[in-house]
Amino acid sequence: MKMLSFNSHPELKSNLPEKIIQFGEGNFLRCFIDWMVHRMNLNNVFNGRIVAVQPTPYGKVVSKLNAQDGLYTTILRGVRDGNIVNKKEIITSVSRGINPYTNWADILKCAENPTIEYVFSNTTEAGLVYNADDCKDMLPPLSFPAKLTLYLYHRYKYFHGDTDKGMYVIPCELLEANGDLLKSIILKYCQQWNLPRKFIDWLNYHNKFYNTLVDRVVSGYPKSETKKFIRELCYEDRLLVCGEPFYFFAIEGDACLKEKLPFQKIGLNVVIEKDISKYRKRKVRLLNGGHTANVPAAFLSGLDTVSEMMDDKVTGKFTRQVIRNVILPSIDIDKSMLENFAESVIERFENPFIKHYLLNILLNSTSKFKVRVLPSLLEYHDKFGKFPEELLFSFAAYIFLYRPVRIEGNHLYGIRQGKEYELTDNEADIAKMAAAWKLYDGTQQSSINVVKEVISDTDLWNIDLTKFANITEIIGKYLYRIGKEGSRTVMKSLIRKDVQL
């Protein structure tokens, strides 16, 4: 079987100039940024290609990328407006990949290229960090911010501080204020390495760092379907990447960036605005919160994936009810914007092509519940003068999930339907939950005592929730009922008759 390359597809060769250097060559960037650049090129509004840089010493994507002449296939599968989507496309926006650990000189050569004006990155949250061990004489340093510091410094020197040669830096790591964070780390390296004051001024005044929010589920290479796709495509693609049809990109920028990167001109789901906080709030509360509020109870009911949760007549109805009737009304943002997004979240949860395991979502549930669900609980109370029963039950399900049979450091082991499961969380948080469960003796009052111990802990929640009337007793009774009746039965009792499956 032939490999995907210009040999098999000579019509895909491109003479477009390189305009972007991209730190990261993983599945997400190739199915998100690189896919969008490809769309812009097809519509003749950007006309530029990407140089992809390997972020770690042990990556294998660059060699595969170069062997395929920068080509790869995206498979976008899911549900959109009630219809199944299954679209295959060869992406041509990447010109080449570079391994900086063997070809650092090629990276610096890119800094000398006046047409390369943009930096994109996704080195994961663990990659956007300061590493005190990185030095300016390392070729290259290990961390992405240190590499970018040397890249920008080389560009500054090569162009003699030309004010028109600054860059547009657009990180895509899933961290709030990621552009501000990246710039602060670079300035820290400037200080540590005693780089010239004039370079720091050039960096500050003639380079732009943007905060972003990215959203698309990318499941990556479909190992279990390799043979099927080879038959369908009539070529082998070792970098084939699967993702969902939905995507959203928010950049905290100005009109200048809209002209430079005309995503919106061709109808891509991208917003460039001065403040993107409302989009972050919408995503955290409806998408992430929709997961965190519903997954503990669904998992305790014996389900294992998000699609199973949505297909089940009880957990599916309950999940839709929580998203539409509880979380959405609690958010003080334009309702039409919220309603459209909420429906897209439900469709994404229903995606039959993606196996999103509930146990993976339950990783670090304590901090997730605090950030993603607790604000909806409190803001609903502020708006309507009462707590939503659904989220009080969700709180109880989360607490029940942390009932330990044993603990090993940051791993808690519990029992679900006679079988052991493993949760990973902050070690101190696990210890607090385990200590609370020592108060349980099988009675309803002891369930209430467990809840009181948990929700009064200001280290966990930054607030003593027991100050609200009756909340301890209500969550405690739900906790007791979960133990006696099962999560599914209690959930079913909370479903409203007007909620559609």
C-alpha positions in Angstrom: 0.0 0.0 0.0 1.4 3.4 -1.0 2.2 6.0 1.7 0.6 9.5 1.7 3.1 11.8 0.1 3.6 14.0 -3.0 4.5 10.9 -4.9 1.0 9.6 -4.3 -0.7 13.0 -4.6 1.5 15.3 -6.8 -1.4 17.7 -7.2 -1.1 18.7 -3.5 2.4 20.3 -3.9 2.5 23.9 -2.7 4.8 26.9 -3.3 3.1 29.0 -0.6 5.7 30.7 1.7 6.2 29.7 5.3 4.5 32.2 7.5 4.1 30.4 10.9 6.5 28.6 13.2 4.6 26.2 15.4 6.0 24.8 18.6 4.2 21.5 18.8 3.2 19.0 16.1 0.7 16.8 18.0 -2.8 15.7 17.2 -4.5 18.7 18.6 -2.6 21.4 16.6 -2.8 19.4 13.4 -6.6 19.0 13.8 -7.2 22.6 15.0 -4.8 25.4 13.9 -3.2 23.6 11.0 -6.7 22.5 9.8 -7.9 26.1 10.0 -4.8 27.4 8.1 -5.5 24.8 5.4 -9.1 26.1 5.1 -7.8 29.7 4.8 -5.4 28.7 2.1 -8.1 26.9 0.1 -10.0 30.2 0.1 -6.9 32.3 -0.8 -7.1 34.5 2.3 -3.9 33.6 4.1 -1.7 31.8 1.6 1.0 30.6 4.0 2.4 27.4 5.4 3.6 26.2 8.8 6.9 25.0 10.1 6.2 22.5 12.9 8.8 22.2 15.7 9.1 19.1 17.9 8.7 20.2 21.5 10.4 17.3 23.4 13.6 15.3 22.7 11.6 12.1 22.3 9.0 13.0 19.8 8.4 10.9 16.7 6.0 13.0 14.7 8.5 15.2 12.8 10.2 12.3 11.1 6.8 10.9 10.0 5.6 14.4 8.9 8.7 14.9 6.7 8.4 11.3 5.3 4.9 12.3 4.2 6.0 15.7 2.8 4.0 17.5 5.6 0.7 15.9 4.4 -1.8 14.1 6.7 -5.5 13.3 6.9 -8.1 14.6 9.2 -11.3 12.6 9.9 -14.0 14.7 11.5 -16.7 12.6 13.0 -19.7 13.3 15.2 -23.1 14.8 15.3 -24.0 18.3 14.0 -27.6 19.6 14.0 -28.8 16.1 14.6 -27.0 14.7 11.6 -24.0 12.3 11.5 -20.8 14.0 10.1 -18.0 12.0 8.7 -15.6 14.1 6.7 -12.1 13.0 5.4 -9.6 15.6 4.1 -5.9 15.8 3.3 -4.3 18.8 5.0 -1.6 20.7 3.1 -0.8 23.6 5.4 2.4 22.1 7.0 5.5 22.6 4.9 8.0 20.6 7.1 8.9 19.6 10.6 12.1 20.4 12.5 13.6 18.5 15.4 15.4 21.3 17.4 17.5 18.8 19.3 19.3 17.8 16.1 18.7 20.9 13.9 18.6 23.9 16.2 20.3 25.9 13.4 17.2 25.3 11.2 15.0 26.8 13.9 17.2 30.0 14.0 17.1 30.1 10.3 13.3 30.5 10.5 13.9 33.5 12.8 15.7 35.1 9.9 12.8 34.6 7.5 10.8 37.9 7.3 7.7 36.1 6.1 7.4 34.0 9.3 5.5 36.4 11.4 3.4 34.1 13.6 4.1 31.8 16.5 1.6 29.2 17.5 2.1 26.6 20.2 0.5 23.7 22.1 3.1 22.1 24.3 0.4 21.1 26.9 0.0 22.9 30.2 3.2 21.2 31.4 5.1 22.8 28.6 4.2 26.4 29.4 6.5 26.6 32.4 9.6 28.3 33.6 12.6 25.9 33.9 15.4 27.5 36.0 17.9 24.9 34.5 17.5 26.3 31.0 20.5 28.4 29.9 21.1 30.6 26.9 24.1 28.6 25.7 22.0 25.4 25.5 21.2 24.5 21.9 18.4 24.2 22.5 17.1 24.6 26.0 14.4 22.2 27.1 11.4 24.3 27.8 9.3 25.9 25.0 9.4 29.4 26.6 13.2 29.2 26.7 13.4 28.1 23.1 11.1 31.0 22.1 13.3 33.5 24.0 16.4 32.5 22.1 14.4 32.4 18.8 13.1 36.0 19.4 16.6 37.2 20.5 18.1 35.8 17.3 15.5 37.5 15.2 16.1 40.8 17.0 19.8 40.6 16.4 19.5 39.4 12.8 17.2 42.3 11.8 19.1 44.8 14.0 16.1 45.5 16.2 13.8 46.4 13.3 10.5 47.4 14.8 8.6 45.8 11.9 10.1 42.4 12.6 8.3 41.6 15.8 6.0 38.6 15.9 2.4 37.7 16.7 2.6 35.0 19.5 -0.5 32.9 19.9 -0.2 30.1 22.5 -3.0 27.5 22.5 -2.1 25.7 25.8 -5.2 25.2 28.0 -4.2 27.8 30.6 -6.0 31.0 31.5 -4.2 34.1 30.3 -1.8 31.9 28.4 -0.3 34.7 26.3 0.4 36.8 29.4 1.9 33.8 31.1 4.2 33.0 28.2 5.4 36.6 28.0 6.1 36.7 31.7 8.3 33.6 31.5 10.2 34.9 28.5 10.9 38.2 30.4 12.1 36.1 33.3 14.6 34.4 31.1 15.7 37.8 29.7 16.5 38.7 33.3 18.2 35.4 34.2 20.3 35.5 31.1 21.2 39.2 31.3 19.9 39.9 27.8 20.2 43.5 26.6 17.7 46.2 27.7 17.1 47.2 24.1 16.0 43.6 23.2 13.6 43.6 26.2 12.2 46.9 24.9 11.8 45.4 21.4 10.1 42.4 22.9 7.7 44.5 24.9 6.8 47.1 22.3 7.0 45.3 19.0 5.9 41.8 19.7 2.3 40.9 20.6 1.3 38.1 22.9 -2.4 36.9 22.8 -4.5 35.1 25.3 -6.6 32.4 23.8 -9.3 29.7 24.4 -9.3 26.6 22.3 -12.0 24.0 22.1 -12.2 20.8 20.0 -12.0 17.2 21.1 -9.3 15.4 19.2 -9.1 11.7 19.7 -6.0 11.2 17.6 -4.8 8.2 15.6 -7.5 5.5 15.4 -5.4 2.4 16.0 -8.4 0.1 16.2 -9.6 1.3 12.7 -6.2 1.4 10.9 -7.0 -1.3 8.3 -10.5 0.1 7.7 -9.1 3.6 6.9 -6.3 2.2 4.6 -9.0 0.5 2.6 -11.2 3.6 2.4 -8.4 6.1 1.7 -6.4 3.8 -0.6 -3.2 5.0 1.1 -1.5 4.6 4.4 -1.3 7.7 6.6 0.7 7.3 9.8 -0.4 10.7 11.0 -4.1 10.3 10.4 -5.9 12.2 13.1 -9.6 12.0 14.2 -11.5 14.8 15.8 -15.0 16.0 16.4 -16.7 18.4 13.9 -17.2 21.1 16.6 -14.4 23.6 17.1 -14.1 27.1 18.6 -11.2 29.4 18.9 -11.2 32.7 20.9 -8.3 35.2 20.7 -8.0 38.2 22.9 -7.0 40.6 20.1 -7.8 43.6 18.1 -8.8 44.6 14.5 -5.2 44.4 13.4 -5.1 40.7 14.1 -8.4 40.1 12.4 -6.8 41.5 9.2 -3.6 39.5 9.6 -5.3 36.2 10.4 -8.7 36.3 8.5 -10.3 33.3 10.1 -13.6 34.9 10.3 -13.6 36.1 6.6 -14.3 32.5 5.5 -16.7 31.7 8.3 -14.5 29.8 10.7 -15.8 29.6 14.2 -13.2 32.0 15.6 -13.7 35.2 17.6 -11.1 37.9 18.0 -12.2 40.3 20.8 -10.7 42.5 23.4 -12.1 40.4 26.2 -12.7 36.6 25.9 -13.6 35.9 29.5 -17.3 35.3 28.6 -16.3 32.5 26.2 -14.1 30.9 28.9 -16.8 31.1 31.4 -19.3 29.5 29.0 -16.9 26.6 28.2 -15.9 26.0 31.8 -19.5 26.0 33.1 -21.4 24.3 30.3 -18.9 21.9 28.7 -16.5 21.1 31.5 -19.1 21.6 34.2 -21.5 19.5 32.2 -19.0 16.7 32.5 -18.1 17.2 36.1 -21.6 17.6 37.4 -22.9 14.4 35.7 -20.1 12.0 35.5 -19.8 10.9 39.1 -23.4 9.8 39.3 -23.3 8.1 35.8 -20.1 6.3 36.7 -21.7 5.1 40.0 -24.6 3.8 37.9 -22.3 1.4 36.1 -21.6 3.3 32.9 -18.1 3.8 31.5 -18.2 6.4 28.6 -19.8 9.7 27.9 -21.7 8.3 25.0 -23.1 5.5 27.2 -24.1 8.2 29.7 -26.0 10.1 27.0 -27.7 7.0 25.5 -29.0 5.8 28.9 -32.6 6.8 29.4 -32.0 7.9 33.0 -28.5 9.4 33.0 -29.1 10.9 29.5 -32.2 12.8 30.6 -30.6 13.9 33.8 -27.5 15.2 32.0 -29.6 17.2 29.6 -31.7 18.5 32.4 -28.7 19.7 34.4 -27.2 21.5 31.4 -30.4 23.1 30.1 -32.3 23.7 33.2 -29.7 24.3 35.9 -26.3 25.3 34.6 -27.5 27.5 31.8 -29.9 29.6 33.8 -27.2 30.2 36.5 -24.8 32.0 34.0 -25.2 35.7 33.6 -24.3 35.9 29.9 -26.5 36.5 26.8 -28.9 33.6 26.7 -28.9 33.0 22.9 -25.1 32.6 23.1 -25.5 30.1 25.9 -28.4 28.2 24.4 -26.6 27.5 21.1 -23.5 26.4 22.9 -25.4 24.2 25.4 -27.0 22.4 22.5 -23.7 21.9 20.8 -22.3 20.5 24.1 -25.1 18.0 24.3 -24.4 16.9 20.7 -20.7 16.6 21.5 -21.5 14.4 24.5 -23.6 12.2 22.1 -20.8 11.7 19.7 -20.8 7.9 18.9 -17.3 8.0 17.4 -15.4 9.1 20.5 -14.9 6.9 23.5 -14.5 9.4 26.3 -14.0 7.3 29.5 -15.7 8.6 32.6 -12.8 7.6 34.8 -10.5 9.9 32.7 -12.9 12.8 33.3 -12.9 11.9 37.0 -9.2 12.7 37.3 -8.6 15.4 39.9 -12.4 15.7 40.5 -12.1 17.9 43.7 -10.4 20.8 42.0 -12.7 20.4 38.9 -15.9 20.4 41.0 -14.7 23.6 42.7 -13.9 25.4 39.5 -16.6 24.0 37.2 -19.7 23.2 39.3 -19.6 25.1 42.5 -20.0 28.5 40.8 -23.1 27.3 39.1 -24.5 26.0 42.4 -23.8 29.4 44.1 -24.9 31.6 41.3 -28.1 29.7 40.9 -28.8 30.3 44.6 -28.0 34.0 44.2 -30.4 34.4 41.2 -33.3 32.2 42.4 -33.0 32.1 46.2 -32.6 28.4 46.4 -30.1 25.6 45.5 -30.9 23.4 42.5 -31.6 19.8 43.8 -29.8 18.4 40.8 -26.4 19.9 41.8 -26.9 19.1 45.4 -27.3 15.5 44.3 -24.2 15.8 42.1 -22.3 17.1 45.1 -23.4 14.0 47.0 -22.4 11.7 44.1 -19.0 13.3 44.0 -18.5 12.7 47.8 -19.8 9.1 47.5 -17.3 8.4 44.8 -14.5 9.3 47.3 -15.6 6.6 49.8 -12.3 4.7 50.0 -11.6 1.0 50.6 -7.9 1.9 50.5 -5.5 4.7 49.7 -2.1 4.8 48.2 -0.7 8.3 48.1 -2.7 10.2 45.5 -4.6 7.2 44.4 -8.0 6.3 46.0 -9.6 2.9 45.5 -13.4 2.5 45.8 -15.9 -0.2 45.0 -18.5 0.1 42.3 -21.0 -2.7 41.9 -18.6 -5.2 43.5 -15.6 -4.1 41.4 -12.7 -1.9 42.4 -12.0 1.4 40.7 -9.1 3.8 41.0 -9.3 7.6 41.3 -6.3 10.0 41.1 -6.4 13.3 42.9 -4.3 15.7 45.0 -3.0 13.6 47.9 -4.1 16.2 50.6 -7.6 16.3 49.1 -7.9 12.5 49.1 -6.8 12.5 52.8 -9.5 15.0 53.7 -12.2 12.9 52.0 -11.0 9.7 53.6 -11.0 11.4 57.1 -14.6 12.6 56.5 -15.7 9.1 55.6 -14.5 7.8 58.9 -17.6 9.5 60.4 -19.9 7.2 58.5 -21.6 4.3 60.3 -24.4 3.5 57.8 -27.0 5.9 59.3 -28.5 9.0 57.7 -27.1 11.2 60.4 -23.6 9.9 59.8 -24.0 10.7 56.1 -24.9 14.2 57.1 -21.9 14.3 59.3 -19.6 13.2 56.4 -21.1 16.0 54.2 -20.6 18.6 57.0 -17.0 17.7 57.3 -16.4 18.0 53.6 -18.4 21.1 52.7 -17.2 23.1 55.7 -13.5 22.8 54.6 -12.5 26.2 53.3 -9.2 24.8 52.0 -11.2 22.7 49.6 -13.9 25.2 48.5 -12.6 28.7 49.6 -15.9 29.0 51.5 -17.7 27.3 54.4 -20.8 26.0 52.6 -22.5 24.9 55.9 -23.4 28.6 56.4 -26.3 28.1 54.0 -29.4 26.8 55.6 -30.3 23.2 55.1 -27.6 22.5 52.5 -25.7 20.1 54.7 -28.9 18.1 55.5 -30.0 17.9 51.9 -26.7 16.7 50.5 -26.4 14.3 53.4 -29.7 12.8 52.7 -28.8 12.3 49.0 -25.5 10.7 50.1 -27.4 8.3 52.3 -29.9 7.5 49.5 -27.1 6.8 47.0 -25.7 4.2 49.4 -29.0 2.6 50.1 -30.9 2.9 46.8 -28.1 3.4 44.2 -27.2 6.5 42.2 -29.4 5.6 39.3 -32.6 5.3 41.4 -32.0 8.7 43.1 -31.2 10.3 39.8 -34.4 9.0 38.3 -36.4 10.6 41.1 -35.0 14.0 40.2 -35.9 13.9 36.5 -38.5 16.4 35.5 -41.4 15.2 33.3 -40.8 17.9 30.7 -37.2 17.0 29.9 -36.7 15.4 26.5 -34.2 12.6 25.9 
